[in-house]
Amino acid sequence: MVIGRSKDKHNGAVAGLTIAVTGAARGIGLAIAKRLVDEGARVAIGDVDADAARGAAASLSTDGGTARGYALDVTDDPSFQSFLDVVATDLGPIDVLVNNAGVMWVGPFDAEPARAAEAMVSVNLLGVIRGVRLAAPAMRERGAGQIVTVASAASRLAPPGESTYAATKHGVLGYLTGVREELRRSGVTISVVMPTVVDTALAAGTSSGSVRTLQPAEVADAVVNTVGGRRFQTWVPAYVGPLVALAGVLPQPVRDRLMRVMVPDQVSTVEGSTTRADYQHRIADD
């Protein structure tokens, strides 16, 4: 995997594909959509903010690629099915679905509003399950397709202050692990990309701990490089995966000490800060 590659080094597996991206009006999703358009894909930008999705699609420069924006609520079956149907009608059968939509509330577990926890489960976990359940059967029937899910390093780690968020990402990895086996030899590839902290509104005000904060374009590079391949798990940065695997075989006291060095305590990071206030109110109030 090459992170931050120049735009003149294209992934030939992407050009001409119809690729749908959820939660793509902003942040990581928008960066993914732009890279895919630059690579010559037909890209569907789905977002709960339909106006932002259409605006994002219109803003993407195209060199042989196409972008269109659509309304998409990943927490609602009819909305997700309608999105898949209209994309297939407008752009052709979906070759790749990128599950990207996500939300995160940060703070002490006993201060987390119930609605924030429910939103994270609905969007982060059930949204991925819904996307796979609705998109994969058509791919299996055609004998070809790929579902790439942007999860998180929290699929294997659990920073203090992100307990529910981590639970949803652990659930995503567990779900995809099982579905991947069910789809073995079907022609449908299941892939998961697991970045550390990325500079987006979702992670605003949090700490990246022992690794630098990533940029959305770096995650986009990883997603694009995943398309057309068979790899199941891709870590960003790549070296984090082996470190997590090593930690898993250590005695618990040693593992705990290592994790406290590697993984930030987000409770103390956000304590007294108002950086996330508006974002977190939106999660709890929706």
C-alpha positions in Angstrom: 0.0 0.0 0.0 1.3 3.4 -1.0 0.0 6.4 1.0 0.1 9.9 -0.5 0.9 8.7 -4.1 0.7 11.2 -6.9 -2.4 11.5 -9.0 -0.6 10.4 -12.2 -0.1 6.9 -10.7 -3.6 5.5 -11.3 -5.2 2.3 -10.0 -6.3 0.7 -13.3 -8.8 -1.4 -11.4 -10.9 1.7 -10.6 -11.4 3.3 -14.0 -14.9 2.8 -15.4 -16.4 1.2 -12.2 -19.6 2.4 -10.6 -18.7 3.1 -7.0 -21.2 4.2 -4.3 -19.8 6.0 -1.2 -21.9 6.6 1.9 -21.5 9.7 4.1 -19.5 11.3 1.3 -20.5 14.9 1.3 -17.7 15.9 3.7 -14.5 14.6 5.3 -13.1 11.2 4.5 -16.0 10.3 2.3 -15.6 13.4 0.1 -11.8 12.7 -0.1 -12.6 9.1 -1.2 -15.1 10.3 -3.8 -12.6 12.8 -5.2 -9.9 10.3 -5.6 -12.2 7.8 -7.3 -13.4 10.5 -9.7 -9.8 11.4 -10.5 -9.2 7.7 -11.2 -12.0 7.7 -13.8 -14.8 6.0 -11.8 -18.5 6.8 -11.8 -19.1 7.9 -8.3 -22.3 8.1 -6.3 -22.1 10.4 -3.3 -24.7 9.4 -0.7 -25.3 11.5 2.4 -28.1 12.3 4.8 -27.6 15.9 3.8 -28.8 15.6 0.2 -28.0 19.2 -0.8 -24.5 18.8 0.5 -24.2 15.5 -1.5 -25.3 17.2 -4.7 -23.0 20.2 -4.0 -20.1 17.9 -3.4 -20.7 16.0 -6.6 -20.9 19.3 -8.6 -17.6 20.5 -7.0 -15.5 17.6 -8.1 -13.3 18.2 -11.1 -13.6 15.3 -13.5 -11.1 13.8 -16.0 -13.1 11.0 -17.5 -14.9 10.3 -14.2 -18.4 11.2 -13.1 -19.9 12.2 -9.7 -23.6 12.5 -8.7 -25.1 13.3 -5.3 -28.0 11.5 -3.7 -30.0 11.5 -0.4 -29.1 8.6 1.8 -30.0 7.8 5.4 -27.9 4.7 6.2 -30.2 4.0 9.3 -33.2 3.4 7.1 -33.8 0.4 4.9 -36.1 2.1 2.3 -33.6 5.0 2.0 -30.6 2.7 1.5 -32.4 0.5 -1.0 -33.7 3.5 -3.0 -30.1 4.9 -3.1 -28.8 1.6 -4.5 -31.6 1.4 -7.0 -31.3 4.9 -8.3 -27.5 4.7 -8.5 -27.8 1.5 -10.6 -30.3 3.2 -12.9 -28.2 6.3 -13.3 -24.7 5.0 -13.4 -24.9 1.3 -13.9 -24.8 -1.8 -11.6 -22.8 -1.0 -8.5 -19.3 -2.6 -8.7 -18.1 -1.3 -5.3 -19.9 0.0 -2.2 -17.8 2.0 0.2 -19.4 2.1 3.7 -18.0 5.3 5.1 -20.8 7.0 7.1 -20.0 7.3 10.8 -20.5 9.4 13.9 -18.6 9.6 17.2 -19.4 10.9 20.7 -16.4 11.3 23.0 -16.4 11.6 26.8 -16.9 9.6 30.0 -19.1 6.5 29.5 -21.5 7.6 32.3 -21.9 11.0 30.7 -22.8 9.7 27.3 -26.4 10.5 26.3 -28.5 7.5 25.4 -29.4 9.1 22.1 -25.7 9.5 21.2 -25.1 5.8 21.9 -28.1 4.8 19.8 -26.9 7.1 17.0 -23.5 5.4 16.9 -25.0 1.9 16.9 -27.5 2.9 14.2 -25.0 4.6 11.9 -21.7 2.9 12.5 -22.8 -0.7 13.0 -26.3 -1.1 11.6 -25.6 1.2 8.7 -22.8 -1.1 7.6 -24.8 -4.2 8.2 -27.7 -2.7 6.1 -25.3 -1.7 3.3 -23.9 -5.2 3.1 -27.2 -6.9 3.4 -28.8 -4.8 0.6 -25.8 -4.5 -1.8 -24.0 -7.9 -1.6 -26.8 -10.2 -3.0 -26.9 -8.4 -6.4 -23.1 -8.6 -6.5 -23.2 -12.3 -5.7 -25.8 -12.9 -8.4 -23.4 -11.2 -10.9 -20.5 -13.1 -9.5 -18.5 -9.9 -9.0 -18.3 -7.0 -6.6 -16.6 -5.5 -3.6 -17.6 -3.9 -0.4 -15.0 -1.7 1.3 -15.8 -0.5 4.8 -14.0 2.4 6.4 -13.9 1.2 10.0 -11.3 2.5 12.4 -8.3 1.4 14.5 -11.0 1.3 17.2 -12.1 -2.0 15.5 -9.2 -3.5 17.5 -8.5 -0.9 20.1 -10.8 0.9 22.6 -9.6 4.4 23.7 -11.0 5.6 27.0 -13.8 8.1 26.1 -14.7 6.2 23.0 -16.1 3.1 24.5 -19.4 2.9 22.5 -17.7 4.1 19.3 -15.2 1.3 19.7 -17.9 -1.2 20.5 -19.6 -0.3 17.1 -16.3 -0.7 15.3 -15.5 -4.0 17.0 -19.0 -5.1 15.9 -18.3 -4.0 12.3 -15.1 -6.1 12.1 -16.8 -9.1 13.6 -19.7 -8.8 11.2 -17.5 -8.4 8.2 -15.3 -11.4 9.3 -18.4 -13.7 9.3 -19.9 -12.3 6.0 -16.6 -12.6 4.3 -16.6 -16.4 4.9 -20.2 -16.6 3.8 -19.3 -14.9 0.5 -16.1 -17.0 -0.1 -15.9 -18.1 -3.7 -18.9 -16.0 -4.7 -16.8 -13.3 -6.5 -17.7 -10.7 -3.9 -14.8 -9.3 -1.9 -15.1 -7.9 1.6 -12.5 -5.4 2.7 -12.0 -3.2 5.7 -9.8 -0.1 6.1 -8.8 0.8 9.7 -7.3 4.3 10.1 -6.1 5.9 13.3 -7.3 9.4 14.1 -8.1 11.5 11.0 -8.3 15.3 10.8 -12.1 15.6 10.4 -15.1 17.0 12.3 -15.7 13.5 13.7 -12.3 13.5 15.5 -12.0 17.3 16.2 -10.5 18.0 19.6 -9.3 14.4 20.2 -5.7 13.2 20.5 -4.0 10.9 18.1 -1.8 9.5 20.8 1.5 8.0 19.7 0.8 8.4 16.0 0.4 11.5 13.9 -3.0 12.7 12.9 -3.9 11.5 9.4 -5.4 13.5 6.6 -8.5 12.4 4.8 -6.6 12.0 1.6 -4.4 9.3 3.2 -7.5 7.2 4.0 -8.8 7.9 0.5 -5.5 6.5 -0.9 -5.9 3.4 1.2 -9.4 2.9 0.0 -8.6 3.4 -3.7 -5.6 1.0 -3.4 -7.9 -1.6 -1.8 -10.3 -1.6 -4.7 -9.7 -4.6 -7.0 -7.6 -6.4 -4.4 -8.4 -9.3 -2.2 -6.9 -8.0 1.1 -9.3 -8.1 4.0 -7.7 -5.7 6.5 -5.8 -2.6 5.7 -4.4 -0.5 8.6 -3.5 3.2 8.1 -0.7 3.7 9.0 0.3 0.2 8.0 2.7 -0.4 11.0 -0.1 -0.1 13.6 -1.5 -3.5 12.7 1.6 -5.5 13.6 1.9 -3.6 16.8 -1.6 -4.4 17.8 -1.1 -8.1 16.9 2.1 -8.1 19.0 0.3 -6.5 22.0 -2.4 -9.3 21.7 0.1 -12.0 22.7 1.6 -10.2 25.6 0.6 -10.8 29.3 -2.2 -8.6 30.3 -0.2 -6.3 32.6 2.4 -5.7 29.9 -0.3 -5.2 27.3 -2.1 -2.7 29.5 1.1 -0.6 29.9 1.8 -0.7 26.2 -1.8 0.3 25.3 -1.6 3.2 27.7 1.4 4.5 25.8 0.0 3.9 22.3 -3.7 4.7 22.8 -4.8 8.2 24.0 -7.1 8.7 26.9 -9.8 10.8 25.2 -11.6 11.4 28.5 -8.8 13.6 29.7 -8.2 15.0 26.2 -11.7 16.5 25.8 -12.2 17.4 29.5 -13.1 21.1 29.7 -12.9 21.6 26.0 -15.8 23.0 23.9 -14.3 22.1 20.5 -16.7 19.2 20.0 -19.7 20.8 21.6 -21.8 21.6 18.5 -20.9 18.3 16.8 -21.8 16.2 19.9 -25.1 18.1 20.4 -26.1 17.2 16.9 -25.5 13.5 17.5 -27.4 13.5 20.8 -30.3 15.7 19.4 -30.9 13.9 16.0 
